[in-house]
Amino acid sequence: MLPSFCTDEVIRIRPGTKTERGSTIFDWSNPDRLVIEGCSVQPAATTLSQDGRVLGISESMTAYLPDDSDVKAGDRIEYDGNVYTITGEPKIWKGPLNMSNMQLNLTKWEG
């Protein structure tokens, strides 16, 4: 459980699956959406790519969710009108006084 000041809300977006050419692949055409309350989403980093061909911006956020949240690698997170990819596996932080939480590293790329 996160502290009472954690009042952000995120939406977990999970793809369905379909079989194509004998392989099971993600199907984002009709994803499952789940609202998760009691979160804290904080900025982590922003980078600018200027390689001469494309101007791109990468934005990273760190999200702290209740430790029992139904989130896994491969899901996406919507927050404040933006959709982020979960980078890596969700991690559980064990804390004292029932203050455990799930940490997500989120990334969004534009450009």
Secondary structure, DSSP 8 states (H G I E B T S, - for coil): ---TT--EEEEEEEEEEEEETTEEEEEEEEEEEEEEEEEEEEEEEEEEEE-SS-EEEEEEEEEEEETT----TT-EEEETTEEEEE-S--EEE--STT--EEEEEEEEEE-
